[in-house]
Amino acid sequence: MVKIASTVAGIALVIASGLAAGAARATTSAAPPAAPCTTSALGEAFTGALTLRSFQAWGCSGDFAYAWATIGSEPNEISVTEVLHIDSSAGRWVIVPRLTYCRPGALPEPIYRRGCFSN
């Protein structure tokens, strides 16, 4: 009986040690916060030659957004329509190719309607 008890105790010790070692290796990391749906956050996607002057309209649905904006500087400013997506690794909006995303079912319906059928 003593031998069985010590064997059971030994097995329990091995299991507990393995669980403790596994817990020590386990790490958690919080996902980056989702980008807010604001003109300020959306405007950060307009970089390089796409110098943002103003927004005429914008909206978000899930991880996608659309923006009707004026870019450039006079006399070369133009109005554009862009589709944006949240870069989950950076927690910010990025402009994505409309040729890739502007097809039925690829975008939430409000973004598809407002982001894919102008300029």
N, C-alpha and C positions, 0 to 999 in steps of 0.2 A: 504494500500500500504506500509506503514511504517512497519507494522507487518510482511509482506511477505519479505521485504528487510532485516529486522533483523533476520528472520528465515533462509534466504539464507546465510546471513553473518555468523550466528552461525554454520550452516552445513559446510560451507567452512572452518571455523576455526577448527572444529573437524577433517575434512579430512586432513588439513594441519598439524595438530598436530600428527595425526597418521602417515603421510608420514615422518615427521621429526623424530619421534621415531623409525620408521623402518629403516631410513637411518642411525641413530646413532648406531643401532645394527649391521648393515651390515658391514662385513669385507671382505677384499680381501687378498689373499696371492698368491705370485708368486710361480709357480711350480719350483721345483729344476731344475737347468740347466741339459740338457741331457749330459751324459758322452761323452767326445770326443773320436773319433776313432783313438787313438794313442797307440803305444806299452806301453807307460807309464801308460795310463789309463787302458788298458786291463791287464797289469801286476799286478795291484793292486788286481785283483781277485784271483791271485795265492797266497794262504796263507797256513799256517800250513805245512803239509807234501809235499805240492806242491811248494816247493821253486823253483822259476823261475830262470833258467840259461840264456836262450836266446829264441828268436822267430826265426823260420825258415820262417814262412808265417803267415799272418793274414789278416782279412778283415771284413768289417761291412756292414750291409744292414738294415736300419731301426733301430729297437731296439735290433737286434741280431748281433752277431759276431762269427767268428771262430778263433781259434789260433792253429797253429802247433808249439809246443814249446818243449824245453828240460827242464826237471825239475830234481831236486835232485842234488847230488854231486858225483863226481867220488869216487869210482868205481860203484856207484849205480845210475848214471843218466840214464834217459830214455826219449824217445820222446813220446809225447802225442798229441792227438787232442782233443780240448775242444770246446764246444759250450757255448757262453756267452749271457747274456741278461741284459739289463739295469734295475737295481732296481730303479724304478722311485721315490720311497720315499727317497732314499739316493743319487740319482744322480750318481751312479757308476755301473760298470760292475760286474756281479756275474756269476760264472760257474753254468750251469744248467745241469740236467741229460740228457744225450743223449738218453737214453731209453725212456724218456718222449717226447722229442722234435723231434727226428730223424724219422719222418714219413711224407709222402707226404702231403704238404699243411700246415704243422705246422710252417715251417720256410720259410723265403725268399729263393728262388731257389739258389742263389749263396752260401748262408750259408749251405743249405741242401747238395749241391754237395760237398763242400769243408770240411764241418764239420762232416759229417756223414759216410763217406765211407773210413776211414783209421783207423789204429790201433784200 
